[in-house]
Structures are given as structure tokens and as C-alpha cells.
């Protein structure tokens, strides 16, 4: 039997409900001046978000799409555009994208118009 079966907390729910919003929110808080070779909290945050996406797969799609819906508008705010690109990269890590294909293509179109 799975060792986590009898664990009182569902770790996936905890990751989705508690950690994912923190990681997504931090995408909008990167520093204005960063050296390319510096390892920063922002870069660590991005790595955590990618790893979380690889682990949760389809279970995290709603949070990623919600981030895009809230933060991807027709502004020239580079932090929001950068965050959206990172989230789109996370979506590409999900094995089964069929159920979000239309929404994904719409977001790519918006991003393309901003670049």
C-alpha cells in the first residue's frame, strides 16, 4: 500500500492550495535589476514552479490558467509578461494539454502581440 494513503493531509491538495498561489504571486515581484549569473529568489521560485508542475501535471492547470487570466493583459508591464512566459513554459511541461488547447492558443496570441 501507498505510505501516503493513511497520511492525514493530502499533500497534493496542500501543494495546490497553499504553495502554488505563493509561487505564482512571486512571479510578479522580481527585482528590476538582476545580474544574469546571479542565483536569485526569483530564479529559485521559477524552478520550484516548474518542478511543481512536473509533479502535479493536470492538477495544476486551473491555477496556471487563472494566473494568466489575471495577469496577462494588454499592458507593457515586463514583469507580468515575463511571469506569463514562465507560466506558459510550465504549461508546456504538462503531458496532456488537449483539455486546455483553445485557452492556451489564445494566451499565446496575446503574448505574441506584446512581444
C-alpha positions in Angstrom: 0.0 0.0 0.0 1.0 3.6 -0.6 2.6 5.1 2.5 0.8 8.4 2.0 -2.7 6.7 1.8 -3.2 7.0 5.6 -1.5 10.3 5.9 -3.9 12.9 7.4 -3.1 15.6 4.9 -3.4 15.2 1.2 -0.1 16.5 0.0 -1.3 17.3 -3.5 -4.2 19.5 -2.1 -1.7 21.2 0.2 0.6 21.9 -2.8 -2.2 23.2 -5.0 -4.0 25.3 -2.4 -1.1 26.6 -0.4 2.2 26.6 -2.3 1.1 27.2 -5.8 -0.5 30.6 -5.1 2.6 31.8 -3.3 4.9 30.7 -6.2 2.6 32.3 -8.8 2.3 35.6 -6.8 6.1 35.8 -6.5 6.4 35.9 -10.3 5.2 39.5 -10.2 7.7 40.5 -7.6 11.0 40.1 -9.3 13.7 42.7 -8.9 14.2 45.4 -11.5 17.9 44.8 -11.8 19.3 41.3 -11.7 22.6 40.0 -12.9 22.2 37.2 -15.4 24.7 35.0 -13.5 23.2 35.6 -10.0 21.0 32.9 -8.5 18.1 34.8 -7.0 14.9 34.1 -5.1 13.1 34.7 -8.4 15.0 32.1 -10.3 14.6 29.6 -7.4 10.8 30.4 -7.4 10.7 29.6 -11.1 12.5 26.3 -10.7 10.1 25.4 -7.8 7.1 26.2 -10.0 8.4 24.1 -12.9 9.1 21.1 -10.6 5.7 21.5 -9.0 4.1 21.5 -12.5 6.1 18.3 -13.4 4.8 16.6 -10.3 1.2 17.7 -10.3 0.7 17.8 -14.1 -3.1 18.3 -14.9 -3.9 19.1 -11.3 -2.2 22.5 -11.5 -3.7 23.6 -14.9 -6.5 25.6 -13.3 -4.1 27.7 -11.2 -1.8 28.3 -14.1 -4.6 29.4 -16.4 -6.1 31.6 -13.6 -2.7 33.3 -13.3 -2.7 34.0 -17.0 -6.2 35.3 -16.9 -5.5 37.7 -14.0 -2.1 38.9 -15.2 -1.9 38.8 -18.9 -3.5 41.9 -20.2 -2.5 44.3 -22.9 -0.1 46.3 -20.7 3.6 46.7 -21.3 4.5 45.7 -17.7 7.5 43.5 -18.4 7.2 41.7 -15.0 3.7 40.4 -16.0 4.8 39.4 -19.5 7.8 37.6 -18.0 5.6 35.8 -15.5 3.2 34.8 -18.2 6.0 33.4 -20.3 7.2 31.3 -17.3 3.7 30.0 -16.7 3.2 29.2 -20.4 6.5 27.3 -20.2 5.1 25.4 -17.2 2.0 24.5 -19.2 4.2 23.1 -21.9 5.6 20.6 -19.3 2.2 19.1 -18.8 1.8 15.9 -20.8 -1.9 16.1 -21.7 -2.7 19.6 -23.0 -5.7 18.6 -25.0 -8.2 19.9 -22.5 -6.7 23.5 -22.5 -5.6 23.8 -26.1 -8.1 26.6 -27.1 -7.3 28.7 -24.0 -3.6 28.1 -24.4 -3.6 29.2 -28.1 -5.5 32.4 -27.0 -2.8 33.2 -24.4 0.0 32.7 -27.0 -1.8 35.1 -29.3 -1.9 37.7 -26.6 1.7 37.2 -25.6 2.8 37.4 -29.3 1.1 40.8 -29.6 3.0 42.1 -26.6 6.5 41.0 -27.7 
